Amino acid sequence: MEKDISAIVAVITPGILQLLQQKRGLPLEQASELLYNSKLYAALEDEMTKAWRLGYPELYDLLEEELATGRITWPEEQS
């Protein structure tokens, strides 16, 4: 199952990086460093969090919240 999560994260990550570059005006290297060192990215890699089920625009917003406050407020589970 770990391989499946890695594949999903690999598909989601470019969208988050693109938004970081566009909205913050960062080069790819800086955007990558911000994302890969974040709590959000650690949560994406952890299958138990189910963070990978969110779309990359929502994940980007959660990353911005983490960068601003040091915290992530996860959305309620939608049924």
C-alpha positions as CSV (number, residue, x, y, z in Angstrom):
1,M,0.0,0.0,0.0
2,E,3.0,2.3,0.6
3,K,3.8,2.3,-3.1
4,D,0.2,3.4,-3.9
5,I,0.5,6.4,-1.5
6,S,3.9,7.4,-3.0
7,A,2.4,7.3,-6.5
8,I,-0.6,9.5,-5.4
9,V,1.7,11.9,-3.6
10,A,3.9,12.1,-6.8
11,V,0.8,13.1,-8.8
12,I,-0.4,15.7,-6.2
13,T,2.9,17.3,-5.5
14,P,3.5,19.2,-8.8
15,G,0.1,21.0,-8.4
16,I,1.0,22.2,-5.0
17,L,4.5,23.3,-6.2
18,Q,3.0,25.1,-9.1
19,L,0.6,27.1,-6.8
20,L,3.5,27.9,-4.5
21,Q,5.5,29.2,-7.5
22,Q,2.6,31.2,-8.9
23,K,1.1,32.7,-5.7
24,R,4.4,33.3,-3.8
25,G,6.6,34.0,-6.8
26,L,9.1,31.3,-5.7
27,P,11.5,29.4,-7.9
28,L,11.0,25.7,-8.0
29,E,13.9,24.9,-5.6
30,Q,12.5,27.2,-2.9
31,A,8.9,26.0,-3.4
32,S,10.2,22.4,-3.2
33,E,12.1,23.1,0.1
34,L,9.0,24.7,1.7
35,L,6.7,21.8,0.7
36,Y,9.1,18.9,1.4
37,N,10.0,20.2,4.9
38,S,6.4,20.8,5.9
39,K,4.1,19.0,8.2
40,L,1.6,18.9,5.3
41,Y,4.0,16.8,3.2
42,A,4.7,14.5,6.1
43,A,0.9,14.0,6.4
44,L,0.6,13.4,2.7
45,E,3.1,10.5,3.0
46,D,1.2,9.0,5.9
47,E,-1.6,6.9,4.7
48,M,-3.4,7.1,8.0
49,T,-4.1,10.8,7.6
50,K,-5.9,10.4,4.3
51,A,-4.6,13.9,3.4
52,W,-3.9,12.6,-0.1
53,R,-7.7,12.4,-0.7
54,L,-7.8,16.3,-0.8
55,G,-7.3,18.1,-4.0
56,Y,-4.0,20.1,-4.5
57,P,-5.7,23.5,-4.3
58,E,-7.1,22.6,-0.8
59,L,-3.8,21.1,0.2
60,Y,-2.1,24.4,-0.9
61,D,-4.4,26.3,1.3
62,L,-3.5,24.0,4.2
63,L,0.2,24.6,3.5
64,E,-0.3,28.3,3.5
65,E,-2.1,28.0,6.9
66,E,0.8,25.9,8.2
67,L,3.4,28.4,6.9
68,A,1.5,31.4,8.5
69,T,0.6,29.8,11.9
70,G,2.6,26.6,12.2
71,R,-0.6,24.6,12.4
72,I,-2.9,22.8,10.0
73,T,-6.7,22.8,10.5
74,W,-7.9,19.7,8.7
75,P,-11.3,19.8,7.1
76,E,-14.0,17.7,8.5
77,E,-14.5,14.3,6.9
78,Q,-17.1,14.6,4.1
79,S,-19.5,11.6,3.8
